[in-house]
Amino acid sequence: MNRPDPMSLDRFVHADAARMGGELVFRGTRVPVKALFDYLRAGKSANEFLSDFDGVSTDAVQAVLAFAEADIIQRVPAA
C-alpha cells in the first residue's frame, strides 16, 4: 500500500504551537487527532466520534485513518 500524500493529510489536520500547545488537531477545530484514536481504543466507532465532534468531517477521519494504516503497514516487515 502506498502511503497517502502528507500534503493531502495537511488539508485535514493542523498543529500550531500557539494553539492547544502545538497538539495536532483536526483543521478548523480544537479537536485533537489523538481523541479519534482514544475513541477507537475505547471500542467506540468512528461514527460515534463524528457524532460527538460535529466539527470534524468524515473525510478528515478517513484521511487520518488511511495515513495511520499506511504508516503501520509500511513499518511492519513482510513475513
N, C-alpha and C positions, 0 to 999 in steps of 0.2 A: 504494500500500500504506500502510495506517495503521501508525504506529509503535506497538509494543506499550507498554502502560502501564508506566511505570517502577516503579510500586508492585508490579506482578506480578514484575518482574525482581528487586526487592528481596527477594522470597521465596527467591531462589536465590543471590544474591551479597551480599557484605558487605565493608566496609572499616572498619578501626578503627586509629587512629594508634598504639594501644598494642600492636597485633599485626601482625607482618610489616611494620612500618614504614608502615602505612596502605595497603598494597597491596590491591587488590581481589581477594578470594578467593571461592571457592565456599563458601556458607554451611555452617557446621559442619565445615569442613576448614581446612587450611593450604595448599590447592592454589590457586595464583594463576590467575586467569582468563586471564592472558597465556599461561600454559602451554598452554591449549587452542589458541590461535592459533599458538603456536610449533610445536605438533604438526602443525597443518594446513599451515603454511608449509613444513614439512619433508616434506610429501607423505604424512603419516600420516592415518588416518581418525579420525573422531570415535569410532568403536567401539574403535579401538586406545587412544585416550585414556581412554575409560571403563574399558577392561580394565586399564590401568596405574594408574588412580586410582579404585579401587572405592568410595571415599567420596563420589564425585561422581555424582549421579543423571543419568539420561538426560534427564529433564525440565529439569534445570538447564542442561545443554549445549544443548538445543533452545531454551530461553528466551534464553540468551546469543547464540546464532547468529541467532535471529529478530530480536532487538533490534539486533544489528550490521547485519544485512541491511536492515532498515527504515531505519536511520540512513544507510547508504550510499545507498540509493535516494532518500531524501528530500534528500540533499545534492547529488546529481548532477542537473544540469538536463536536462530532456527535450530530445531532438534536434529 
